Amino acid sequence: MGMYFNVTYMIKSFPALLGMVHITLLVTLVAAVCGILLGAGIAILRIQKVPVVAPVLRVFISFMRGTPFLVQLFLAYFGVPEIFSHIGISMKGVPPLAFVLAVFSLHMAAYGAEILRSSILAVPVGEKEAAMSLGMTTWQMYRRVILPQAFHMAIPALINTVIGVVKGTSLIFNVGVVDIMRKAELMAGNSQRSLELYVDVAIIYGILIFLIARIGRFLERRHRDGRDLAELSEA
């Protein structure tokens, strides 16, 4: 085996690694959707200071934001089945990907909750008072008035969090999920050419993050243009 960097092998290996990108996209999409929805609910419960629930959620957020992805994955993958085994429930049939999706969704929810809580609190008080004066319930006020504005303000921070989730997916092979990183390791074991494969992996992740960042900028621009148009129509 030559020790030089083999560009030809890198190019030939790229399609095989790219073929596993659907796992990364699945984890990212599920985590983003579930995490943002859960995060919005958590943010509202914390703002409303619901007894018992709000303090528990604060501890949950501190834990999820204060511990590494890998630790959370291991606790879920090894700890949850152990806990359930003591009450007679076997989780041997649960695929590793299910644990990954749950952990990443909760991780995204913890970060999303803090982002959205800040955005909700940034909505002018006059908007809330106007909604209440129109006879809206608290739920209607959040759904029709506050959350749409909060989501728009939170777009940059939420996109950054989603990018963090994409980077975090590079760890899921540690619990048995065959993704881009695991495929690269398997191919490296057969070919003894790790560097070329990890360059491919870096390129794939770089492209994914670039595309997500572009989507974020598009959403920001669309919101800004829509807001400017609304202001012109009111003038």
C-alpha positions in Angstrom: 0.0 0.0 0.0 1.4 3.4 -1.0 1.5 6.1 1.7 0.7 8.9 -0.7 -2.8 10.5 -0.8 -4.8 8.6 -3.4 -7.1 11.1 -5.1 -8.5 8.4 -7.4 -9.6 6.3 -4.4 -11.1 9.3 -2.7 -13.2 10.1 -5.8 -14.3 6.4 -6.3 -15.2 6.1 -2.6 -17.4 9.3 -2.5 -20.6 7.7 -4.0 -20.5 4.9 -1.4 -20.3 7.4 1.5 -22.9 9.7 -0.1 -25.2 6.7 -0.2 -25.5 6.8 3.6 -26.4 10.5 3.8 -30.1 9.6 4.1 -29.4 8.5 7.7 -27.9 11.9 8.5 -30.8 13.7 6.8 -33.4 11.6 8.6 -31.9 12.3 12.0 -31.6 16.0 11.3 -35.1 16.4 9.9 -36.8 14.4 12.7 -34.8 16.2 15.4 -35.5 19.6 13.8 -39.2 19.1 13.5 -39.9 17.3 16.8 -37.4 19.5 18.6 -38.8 22.8 17.5 -42.4 21.7 18.3 -41.4 20.3 21.7 -39.2 23.4 22.3 -42.2 25.7 21.6 -44.3 23.8 24.1 -41.6 23.8 26.7 -41.0 27.5 26.2 -44.6 28.4 26.7 -44.9 26.2 29.9 -41.8 27.9 31.3 -43.1 31.4 30.5 -46.5 30.6 32.0 -44.7 29.2 35.1 -46.8 26.1 35.3 -46.4 24.7 38.9 -44.2 21.6 39.2 -43.8 21.3 35.4 -41.7 24.5 34.9 -39.0 23.6 37.5 -38.8 20.1 36.0 -38.4 21.5 32.5 -35.7 23.9 33.7 -33.7 20.9 35.1 -34.3 19.0 31.8 -33.0 21.9 29.8 -29.9 22.3 32.0 -29.1 18.7 31.7 -29.5 18.5 27.9 -27.6 21.7 27.3 -24.9 20.8 29.8 -23.9 17.3 28.8 -22.3 16.1 25.5 -24.2 14.4 22.7 -22.3 11.2 23.2 -23.0 10.9 26.9 -26.7 11.4 26.2 -26.6 8.8 23.5 -25.0 6.2 25.8 -27.3 7.0 28.7 -30.3 6.4 26.4 -28.9 3.4 24.6 -27.6 1.5 27.6 -29.5 3.1 30.5 -33.1 3.1 29.3 -33.3 -0.6 28.4 -31.7 -1.4 31.8 -34.4 0.7 33.6 -37.2 -1.0 31.7 -35.8 -4.5 32.3 -36.3 -4.0 36.0 -40.1 -3.6 35.4 -40.2 -6.6 33.1 -40.1 -4.8 29.7 -37.6 -5.9 27.2 -36.3 -3.4 24.6 -34.1 -5.8 22.7 -36.1 -5.3 19.6 -35.8 -1.5 19.6 -33.3 -0.4 16.8 -30.4 1.9 17.7 -31.8 4.5 15.3 -34.9 4.9 17.6 -32.7 5.9 20.5 -30.8 8.3 18.3 -33.9 10.0 17.0 -35.3 10.4 20.6 -32.0 11.8 22.0 -31.5 14.2 19.1 -35.1 15.4 19.3 -34.8 16.1 23.0 -31.5 17.8 22.5 -33.0 20.0 19.9 -36.0 20.7 22.1 -33.8 21.9 25.0 -31.9 24.3 22.8 -35.0 25.3 20.8 -37.0 26.0 24.0 -34.4 28.6 25.2 -34.2 30.2 21.8 -38.0 30.4 21.4 -38.5 31.5 25.0 -36.2 34.5 24.4 -38.0 35.3 21.1 -41.4 35.0 22.7 -40.4 37.4 25.5 -39.1 39.8 22.8 -42.5 40.1 21.2 -43.8 43.6 22.2 -46.2 43.6 25.2 -48.7 45.7 23.1 -49.1 42.7 20.7 -50.2 40.5 23.7 -52.4 43.1 25.2 -54.1 43.7 21.8 -54.7 40.0 21.4 -56.2 39.7 24.9 -58.4 42.7 24.3 -59.9 41.0 21.2 -61.0 38.2 23.5 -58.4 35.6 22.4 -57.6 32.8 24.8 -54.0 32.3 25.9 -53.7 29.4 23.4 -55.1 31.5 20.6 -52.8 34.4 21.5 -49.7 32.2 21.3 -50.8 30.4 18.1 -52.0 33.4 16.1 -50.0 36.3 17.4 -46.9 35.5 19.4 -45.5 32.2 18.0 -45.4 33.4 14.4 -43.4 36.4 15.3 -41.2 34.4 17.7 -40.4 31.8 15.1 -39.4 34.5 12.6 -37.1 36.2 15.1 -35.6 32.8 16.1 -34.7 31.6 12.6 -31.0 32.4 12.7 -30.5 30.8 16.1 -32.6 27.7 15.2 -30.6 27.2 12.0 -27.4 27.3 14.0 -28.8 24.7 16.3 -29.8 22.5 13.4 -26.3 22.8 12.1 -25.1 21.6 15.5 -27.3 18.6 15.2 -25.9 17.8 11.7 -22.4 17.8 13.2 -23.6 15.7 16.2 -24.8 13.0 13.8 -21.1 12.1 13.3 -21.3 10.4 16.7 -24.3 8.1 16.1 -22.1 5.2 14.8 -21.0 4.7 18.5 -24.4 3.1 19.2 -24.5 0.9 16.1 -26.1 3.1 13.5 -24.5 2.7 10.1 -24.1 6.2 8.8 -21.5 8.1 6.9 -18.9 7.9 9.6 -19.5 4.2 10.2 -19.4 3.4 6.5 -16.1 5.3 6.3 -14.6 3.3 9.2 -15.7 0.0 7.6 -14.2 1.0 4.2 -11.0 2.2 5.9 -10.6 -1.1 7.6 -10.7 -2.9 4.3 -8.6 -0.4 2.3 -6.2 1.0 5.0 -6.9 4.4 3.5 -8.5 6.4 6.2 -7.4 9.9 5.1 -9.1 9.8 1.7 -12.3 8.6 3.3 -12.4 11.2 6.0 -11.8 13.9 3.4 -14.9 12.6 1.6 -16.8 12.7 4.9 -15.7 16.3 5.6 -16.8 17.3 2.1 -20.3 15.7 2.6 -20.8 17.4 5.9 -19.5 20.7 4.6 -22.1 20.5 1.7 -24.9 19.7 4.1 -24.1 22.5 6.4 -23.7 24.9 3.5 -27.2 24.0 2.2 -28.8 24.3 5.6 -27.2 27.8 6.1 -28.5 28.8 2.6 -32.0 27.7 3.6 -31.7 29.7 6.8 -30.7 32.8 4.8 -33.6 32.3 2.4 -36.1 32.0 5.2 -34.7 35.2 6.8 -34.8 37.1 3.6 -38.4 35.9 2.8 -39.5 37.0 6.3 -37.8 40.4 5.9 -39.3 41.0 2.5 -42.7 40.0 3.7 -42.4 42.4 6.7 -41.3 45.2 4.5 -44.2 44.7 2.2 -46.7 44.7 5.1 -45.2 47.9 6.4 -45.5 49.5 2.9 -49.2 48.5 2.6 -49.9 50.0 6.0 -48.2 53.3 5.1 
